[in-house]
Structure formats: structure tokens, C-alpha cells
Amino acid sequence: MGDKLLRKITVPYIIGAYIVFVALVVAAFFIDLRAGIAVVALGIVFGIYILVLLRVQRLWVYTQLQDIENEVEDTLRYSFNHHPLPLCVADRDGLIPMTNDKFKEIFPDFEKEAPVERKITHERISMLSHDSNLTIDFSSALLTQPGKDSYSVLRAPFDAWLAEKAESEGAEYIYGIAVDDVIKDGSRVIGIKAGDDEISGDVVILADGVNSLLTQKAGLQKGVPSPNQMAVGLKETIALPQKTISDRMQCSDDEGAAWLFVGDVTKGKVGGGFLYSNRESISLGLVATLSSACTGEVPVYQMLEDFKQHPAIAPIIAGGKTVEYSGHLIPEGGYDMIPELFCDGCMVTGDAAMLCINLGYQVRGMDFAITAGKLAAETALAALAAGDTSAAVLADYKTKLDNSFVIKDLKAFRRAPAFLEHWDRMFNEYPLLCRELFTKLFLVDGTPVEPMKKKAMGALKGVGMLNLLKDARGAMKSL
């Protein structure tokens, strides 16, 4: 699977500031208070629109580059390294990637030996209507600097490389099994059950993903997330020759682009699309909330098929062959989704602990998972050394998390998921507004040209000035 490793984000701030600056200049040029306010509001909303688009990109990076439960396993086994304690990892599919900066802490020169695909040097953002496409293409030398660079990877070879590294350090893997239940002695978790097999352990760390049945069976989570707290993602990997991809993405053979889309891709529902370039394939897909997927007239799989036929996408994947099709659930509820994190003999972390934050301009999960896994491992080591793995001792894991950037960041942006979920205009009216505005700017049809002020005001009527200001205020307050 080819997707982009998460990195530090500077693009939204640059683009957002540029858009607001241009809007102010245009407003001053008009010397008209009403038109000035309209253009400034449009500039602000358009800047926030870019932030939401980046949310879609990070959402899919979060899921497809991650399966956080496996990242946590990777972090755990490296945290346990050089300690005379046995470590067993029951892994149903072996997906273990990490963020770039955290990854470098473990493998300082990983890009020299890991099977990476392309260095991402272009960030592209598109707003789609059914027949239009407004795209921003950003590139900068900053995106290629060590520690700030990012890469696309194909999951199969990349995960195999990671597993080899882990096993070379002494981790024991049990591949291809699904852990069905936890073994309990009263209220204490003392092991796991996989089919007819049972494996005991002094400490069990649950990291089985967003749909964590084990967390429920351990008594750490009550009930299940609501549909508006979850999203579904679909992705196809489409094979194409390396030179063809380079030419179509306007990159060198070792470089690539990350491209995201909002609007018609999800038929006006909450979500968006993404495209990442690998060496000899394209990763193309979309993300939509479960509540939208269940209530929409178009099923998610048809959204993806229509997305592939959109005029912005069809020429890029023309002649390609789909070699992989995948789907995944994504937690979107933020801090309010976090279950209980510990009990006697057990801790929960990573994706199973719902440690993900969606801000629009940034969606993070991998750095949270790695840090949480490290803290869980440290807590487990201390408990084992003390000979006490009770909840009273393992509570130190939550204390450490609360004092880390993980919980602090989740608390700081607690209101963001609810706001983004109900911002319907972002996926309906605003793409059409952009289509109308830019059509008026660039269309030459033999009729007299309208003044710029009239063009802007005409396009804004479909949304309304008050709605523009309301959306801008709500987004800035939440984000």
C-alpha cells in the first residue's frame, strides 16, 4: 500500500496567510466596505477550507500508513529491548509503520535501507464540483530537509522490513492469528486467547485497533462509538510505469506528490479524497464518515468509482491496473472517545485507545501511538520490576500520558471534531462557490466583462455573508 509518512505541517499556515493577504489587498483595491468584508470573509473561509482538506489527507495517512495497533507493538518491543524480559507479539496482519521524526529515533538512516518509494516534494489541494477543479500546488525546499521530509511506501515490503528489524532485536512474533478474547482471573487480565490457544502474561498491552473488541472484553470500554465518531476509508493501488507517473505528476523519478480533494468526491457528504504517488503505482481513495455513508444516496464504493472518472483524476490513472483494493475504519471523535486506559494486569494504547486528533490542518495519530506505546512499556517494566502489576501501579501509565503532549493536545482541541462534522457547507456550497467565482474570472465568451466586485458579490450570494462569517468564526474557535 502506498501512502505518505506523516510530517510536521507548515503548508497550511503559509497558504492561509497568503490567501488572507490577497483578500485584504483586493478589498483595499475595491475601496468598498461591503465588498471588502465579503472578500476578506471569503479569503478566511477559503483558508480554513484548505485546513479541512489537509484533515482529509492526514486522516488517510493516519489509517493506511499506520494501523496504529501495530505501530504500538513496534514501539513496545523497542522499548523492551535490552531488558531480560520475554516479549510476544500476536499480530493479525503485521502493519507497523511510524512517523518520520519518531521513526528516525529508532532507525536514524531508515531512508537509506528501508524500501521507501518516493520522497514527497509536492503538496496539492483541490476543490471539486462535478465538472470543475480548483487546485493549489505547493512545493518548497523545506519539504525536502532532513527531519521534515516524507516518503510514500508500499506496505507489504515496508512492513516485512520492520518485522525483520524487530525480530533481530529478540521480539517473538506469532503471525496470522486473531486474538479473540482476554483471559481473566477475577478482575485481573492474565493473558490472551486466540482460538483454542491461550498465552499468559504478567502484563497485557492491548493495541488491536479502532474496533477494539478486546478493550471491551477487558472492561475498559463501555458500548461502541457512534457512527458520527467513525469514518470509513477506501483505497485502490493502481499500477503504472514509473516514467508515466513522473510525467503525469510533474515530478522526477525519485520524487512524488501528495494530493487531496474535497467536494464532489464524497457527493457533498463529510469527507474527501486523496492521491499519493509511489514509484510504480498510484494510491487513490476517499474517506467518509459512517453517518454520511449510511444516510447518503450514493454508496461509498460508488463514490470511489465516480471519483476515478472525474476529469481531474481520469487522465492521471488512464491505462493503469488496479492491483489492490482496501478499506479501513478511522476514529474521529477525539478526546471524548478515549476509553479507560488501564486495569489490573492490562493497559490499552494506540488506535484501540482512540488516540487520534483531527484539526483540519493536521490529523495526528502515529506520534500519539508511538509515545503512548513507549509510556506503556516503561510502566510495564517498572511494574514487573516491582513485582506488582495491579491497577494501582499501572495507573502511572495514565499519569504519564496526561502529562505528555498526547492528552494535552487532545484536550486542547476537544471541540474540533464536532464542528467539522456539522460543517456541511464545506462539502456543498463552497465548492460550487469556487466554481462560480473562478468561472467568472477566466471564462471568455464574447459578453462584456463584469467588474471584479460584481463577480465576487455574485458568487457569494449562494452562500450568504452571514454564513461566511459564521463559518469562519466557528472554525477559528474550534481549531
C-alpha positions in Angstrom: 0.0 0.0 0.0 1.4 3.4 -0.9 0.8 6.3 1.4 2.7 9.2 2.9 4.6 9.3 6.2 3.3 12.0 8.5 5.5 15.1 8.9 5.5 18.5 10.5 3.0 20.8 8.9 3.9 24.2 7.6 1.9 24.4 4.4 -1.5 25.4 5.8 -0.1 28.4 7.6 1.7 29.6 4.5 -1.3 29.2 2.2 -3.8 30.5 4.7 -1.7 33.7 5.4 -1.2 34.2 1.6 -5.0 33.9 0.9 -6.0 36.3 3.7 -3.3 38.8 2.5 -4.5 38.7 -1.1 -8.1 39.1 0.1 -7.1 42.2 2.1 -5.3 43.7 -0.9 -8.3 43.1 -3.2 -10.6 44.6 -0.6 -8.5 47.7 -0.3 -8.4 48.0 -4.1 -12.2 47.9 -4.2 -12.4 50.7 -1.6 -15.8 49.4 -0.8 -16.6 48.3 2.7 -19.3 45.8 1.8 -17.2 44.2 -0.9 -14.1 44.4 1.2 -15.8 42.5 4.0 -17.1 39.9 1.6 -13.7 39.2 0.0 -12.0 39.1 3.4 -14.6 36.6 4.7 -14.2 34.5 1.5 -10.4 34.6 2.0 -10.7 33.4 5.6 -13.2 30.6 4.7 -11.1 29.5 1.8 -8.0 29.4 4.0 -10.0 27.2 6.5 -11.2 25.1 3.6 -7.6 24.2 2.9 -7.2 23.2 6.5 -10.1 20.9 6.2 -8.6 19.4 3.0 -5.4 18.7 4.9 -7.6 17.0 7.5 -8.7 14.5 4.8 -5.1 13.8 3.8 -3.9 13.2 7.4 -6.9 11.0 8.0 -5.9 8.6 5.4 -2.2 8.8 6.2 -3.3 8.0 9.8 -5.1 4.9 8.8 -3.3 3.4 5.8 0.3 4.2 6.9 -0.5 3.1 10.3 -2.8 0.5 11.7 -1.8 2.1 15.0 -2.0 -1.1 16.9 1.0 -2.4 15.0 3.0 0.8 15.4 2.5 0.5 19.2 3.7 -3.1 19.0 6.8 -1.8 17.2 7.4 0.9 19.9 6.8 -1.6 22.7 9.3 -4.1 21.5 12.0 -1.5 21.1 11.2 -0.1 24.5 11.6 -3.6 25.9 14.9 -4.1 24.1 17.9 -4.8 26.2 15.7 -5.8 29.2 15.9 -9.5 30.2 12.1 -10.0 29.7 10.3 -12.1 27.1 8.1 -10.2 24.6 5.5 -11.9 22.5 3.5 -10.0 19.8 0.3 -11.6 18.4 -0.1 -9.8 15.1 -3.0 -10.4 12.8 -1.5 -8.6 9.8 1.9 -7.1 10.7 1.4 -3.4 9.8 3.9 -1.4 11.8 4.9 2.0 10.3 5.7 5.2 12.1 6.1 8.9 11.7 9.3 10.2 10.2 10.8 12.1 13.2 9.8 9.3 15.7 10.9 6.7 13.2 14.3 8.3 13.0 14.8 8.0 16.7 14.8 4.2 16.2 16.3 4.0 12.7 18.3 7.2 12.1 19.1 6.4 8.5 16.0 4.4 7.6 15.5 6.0 4.3 18.8 4.6 3.1 17.9 1.0 3.8 14.1 0.8 4.1 12.1 0.1 1.0 10.7 3.6 0.6 9.0 4.6 -2.7 9.2 8.4 -3.4 10.2 11.5 -1.5 7.1 13.8 -1.3 8.0 17.2 -2.7 4.6 18.5 -3.9 1.5 19.2 -1.8 -1.6 19.6 -3.9 -5.1 20.6 -2.7 -8.2 20.5 -4.9 -11.8 21.6 -4.5 -14.1 19.7 -6.9 -17.5 20.2 -8.2 -19.0 17.7 -10.7 -17.2 19.4 -13.6 -14.6 21.8 -12.1 -11.3 21.5 -10.3 -9.5 24.3 -8.3 -6.0 23.2 -7.4 -3.2 24.7 -5.4 0.3 23.1 -5.9 2.8 23.8 -3.2 6.5 22.9 -3.2 9.3 24.1 -1.1 12.9 23.2 -0.3 11.7 22.9 3.3 9.8 19.8 2.4 13.0 18.0 1.5 15.1 18.9 4.5 16.1 16.1 6.9 13.6 15.6 9.6 10.9 17.4 7.6 10.9 15.2 4.6 8.4 12.5 4.0 8.1 9.4 1.8 5.5 7.2 0.2 5.8 3.5 1.0 4.3 0.2 -0.1 3.1 -1.6 3.0 4.0 -5.2 2.1 7.8 -4.7 1.7 8.0 -1.9 4.3 6.2 -4.0 7.0 8.3 -7.0 6.2 11.5 -4.9 6.7 10.2 -3.6 10.0 9.3 -7.1 11.2 12.8 -8.3 10.4 14.3 -5.4 12.4 12.0 -6.3 15.4 12.8 -10.0 15.3 16.5 -9.3 15.0 16.2 -7.5 18.4 14.6 -10.5 20.0 10.9 -9.9 19.6 8.8 -13.1 19.1 6.0 -12.8 16.5 3.0 -15.1 16.2 1.7 -14.2 12.7 -1.7 -14.6 11.2 -3.8 -15.2 14.3 -6.8 -13.2 15.6 -6.9 -12.6 19.3 -10.5 -13.4 20.3 -10.5 -12.7 24.0 -8.6 -11.8 27.1 -8.1 -14.3 29.9 -9.2 -13.0 33.3 -8.7 -14.1 36.9 -11.5 -12.2 38.6 -10.9 -8.6 37.5 -7.3 -9.2 36.5 -6.2 -9.7 32.9 -3.7 -12.5 32.8 -3.4 -13.4 29.1 -5.0 -13.6 25.7 -7.0 -16.3 23.9 -6.7 -17.0 20.1 -9.0 -19.8 19.0 -8.1 -22.8 21.2 -4.7 -21.4 22.1 -4.0 -19.4 25.3 -1.0 -17.2 26.0 -0.5 -15.9 29.6 1.4 -12.8 30.5 2.2 -10.7 33.6 1.2 -7.6 31.7 -1.1 -7.5 28.6 -1.0 -4.4 26.4 -4.0 -4.1 24.1 -3.4 -2.5 20.7 -5.9 -4.2 18.5 -7.1 -1.2 16.5 -10.0 1.2 16.4 -12.7 -1.5 16.6 -11.2 -3.0 19.7 -13.3 -5.9 21.0 -10.6 -6.7 23.4 -10.8 -3.4 25.1 -14.5 -4.0 25.7 -13.9 -7.6 26.9 -11.3 -6.3 29.4 -13.9 -3.9 30.8 -12.1 -0.8 29.7 -14.7 0.5 27.2 -18.4 0.6 27.6 -20.5 0.4 24.5 -19.4 1.3 20.9 -18.6 4.5 19.2 -21.5 6.3 17.4 -21.5 6.5 13.6 -20.6 10.2 13.6 -17.4 9.4 15.5 -16.2 6.9 12.9 -15.2 7.1 9.3 -14.7 4.6 6.6 -11.8 4.8 4.1 -11.4 3.0 0.7 -8.3 2.9 -1.4 -7.1 1.4 -4.6 -3.5 0.9 -5.6 -3.2 1.4 -9.4 -0.1 0.2 -11.2 1.5 2.4 -13.8 5.1 2.7 -15.3 7.5 4.8 -13.3 8.1 7.3 -16.1 4.4 7.7 -16.7 3.7 8.6 -13.1 6.6 11.0 -13.0 5.4 12.8 -16.2 1.8 13.0 -15.1 2.6 14.2 -11.5 5.3 16.6 -12.9 8.0 15.1 -10.6 11.4 13.5 -11.0 11.5 9.7 -10.9 12.5 9.7 -7.2 10.1 12.4 -6.1 6.3 12.4 -5.8 3.2 14.3 -4.8 0.5 14.1 -2.1 -2.8 15.3 -3.4 -6.2 15.7 -1.6 -9.7 16.6 -2.7 -12.9 17.9 -1.1 -16.4 18.4 -2.6 -17.9 16.2 -5.3 -15.6 13.3 -4.4 -18.0 12.4 -1.5 -21.1 13.8 -3.2 -21.3 16.7 -0.8 -21.0 14.5 2.4 -18.4 15.0 5.1 -15.1 13.5 3.9 -12.7 13.8 1.0 -10.3 12.1 -1.4 -6.6 11.6 -1.7 -3.9 10.6 -4.2 -0.3 9.6 -3.5 2.3 8.7 -6.0 4.5 5.7 -5.5 7.4 4.5 -7.7 5.3 2.4 -10.0 1.8 2.9 -8.7 -0.8 5.4 -7.6 -2.7 5.2 -4.3 -6.2 6.7 -4.8 -9.0 6.7 -2.3 -11.5 8.6 -0.2 -12.7 8.9 3.4 -16.4 9.5 4.5 -17.9 9.4 8.0 -20.1 6.4 8.8 -23.1 8.5 9.4 -22.7 10.1 6.0 -22.1 6.8 4.3 -25.2 5.3 5.9 -27.6 8.2 5.1 -26.2 9.2 1.6 -27.9 8.2 -1.6 -24.6 7.1 -3.2 -22.7 4.2 -1.5 -19.1 4.7 -0.7 -17.8 2.2 -3.2 -19.7 4.1 -6.0 -18.2 7.4 -4.7 -14.8 5.9 -5.4 -15.7 4.7 -8.9 -17.1 8.1 -9.7 -14.0 9.8 -8.3 -11.9 7.7 -10.7 -13.9 9.1 -13.6 -13.7 12.7 -12.6 -11.9 14.9 -15.2 -9.3 15.8 -12.6 -8.4 12.1 -12.0 -9.2 10.1 -15.1 -6.1 11.3 -17.1 -3.7 10.5 -14.3 -4.7 6.9 -13.8 -5.5 6.2 -17.5 -4.1 2.9 -18.6 -3.4 1.8 -15.0 -4.3 -1.6 -13.5 -5.8 -1.9 -10.0 -3.6 -4.3 -8.1 -5.1 -3.8 -4.6 -8.3 -2.7 -3.0 -8.6 -2.0 0.7 -10.8 -0.4 3.4 -10.4 0.7 7.0 -12.2 2.3 9.9 -11.0 5.6 11.3 -11.7 7.1 14.8 -12.8 10.8 14.5 -14.2 11.7 17.9 -11.0 12.9 19.5 -10.7 13.1 23.3 -14.2 12.1 24.0 -13.7 8.7 22.5 -10.8 7.7 24.8 -11.8 4.6 27.0 -10.3 3.6 30.4 -6.6 3.1 29.8 -5.7 0.5 32.4 -6.9 -2.2 34.8 -5.3 -5.0 36.8 -2.7 -6.6 34.5 -3.6 -4.6 31.4 -3.2 -1.4 29.5 -4.6 -0.1 26.3 -2.9 2.1 23.8 -2.7 3.4 20.2 -5.6 3.1 18.0 -7.5 0.9 20.5 -7.3 3.8 22.9 -8.7 6.2 20.2 -5.6 8.4 20.4 -6.2 10.5 17.3 -6.8 14.2 16.8 -8.4 15.8 13.7 -7.8 19.5 13.4 -8.3 20.2 9.7 -4.8 21.4 9.2 -3.4 18.4 10.9 -4.5 15.0 11.9 -2.2 13.1 14.2 -2.2 9.6 15.4 1.2 8.0 14.7 3.2 10.2 17.1 0.5 9.7 19.7 0.7 5.9 19.3 4.4 5.8 19.5 4.6 7.9 22.6 1.8 6.0 24.3 3.4 2.7 23.4 6.7 3.9 24.9 5.0 5.1 28.1 3.1 1.8 28.4 6.3 -0.2 28.0 8.0 2.0 30.6 5.1 1.5 33.0 5.1 -2.3 32.4 8.9 -2.5 33.1 8.6 -0.6 36.3 5.6 -2.8 37.4 7.4 -6.0 36.6 10.5 -4.9 38.4 8.4 -4.1 41.5 6.5 -7.4 41.2 3.2 -5.5 41.2 1.1 -5.2 38.1 -2.1 -4.1 39.8 -4.2 -1.2 38.5 -2.8 1.0 41.3 0.7 0.6 39.8 -0.3 0.7 36.1 -2.2 3.9 36.8 1.2 5.5 36.3 0.7 5.0 32.6 -2.3 7.4 32.5 -0.5 9.9 34.7 2.4 9.9 32.2 0.0 10.2 29.3 -1.8 13.1 31.0 1.5 14.9 31.4 2.6 14.3 27.9 1.7 16.2 24.7 -0.7 13.4 23.7 -3.6 14.1 26.2 -2.8 17.8 26.4 -3.3 18.2 22.6 -6.4 16.1 22.6 -7.9 18.2 25.4 -7.0 21.5 23.7 -8.9 20.6 20.5 -11.7 18.7 22.1 -14.4 20.7 20.2 -12.9 20.4 16.7 -14.4 17.0 15.6 -18.0 18.1 16.3 -17.6 21.3 14.4 -16.0 19.7 11.4 -18.7 17.0 11.3 -21.5 19.6 11.1 -19.9 21.9 8.6 -22.0 20.8 5.6 -21.4 23.9 3.6 -17.7 23.0 3.3 -18.6 20.0 1.2 -21.5 21.5 -0.8 -21.9 25.3 -1.2 -18.2 26.2 -1.0 -17.0 24.0 -3.9 -19.8 25.4 -6.0 -18.9 29.0 -4.9 -15.4 28.5 -6.1 -16.6 27.0 -9.4 -18.8 30.1 -10.0 -16.2 32.6 -8.9 -13.4 31.2 -11.0 -15.6 30.6 -14.0 -16.5 34.3 -14.0 -12.8 35.2 -13.7 -11.5 33.1 -16.5 -14.4 32.5 -18.9 -14.2 34.4 -22.2 -17.5 34.1 -24.1 -17.9 37.3 -26.0 -20.0 39.0 -23.5 -19.0 42.2 -21.7 -16.7 41.7 -18.7 -18.2 42.3 -15.3 -16.4 44.4 -12.7 -14.4 42.3 -10.2 -16.6 43.5 -7.3 -19.7 42.3 -9.1 -18.2 38.9 -9.8 -17.2 38.4 -6.2 -20.6 39.5 -4.8 -22.5 37.4 -7.3 -20.6 34.3 -6.3 -21.1 35.0 -2.6 -24.8 35.2 -2.8 -25.1 31.4 -3.0 -23.6 31.1 0.5 -24.5 34.4 2.2 -22.4 36.8 4.0 -23.6 35.9 7.5 -22.9 32.2 6.8 -19.4 33.0 5.6 -18.6 35.0 8.8 -20.3 32.3 11.0 -18.3 29.5 9.4 -15.1 31.5 9.7 -15.7 32.3 13.4 -16.7 28.7 14.2 -13.7 27.2 12.6 -11.2 29.5 14.2 -12.9 29.0 17.6 -12.7 25.2 17.3 -9.3 24.9 15.6 
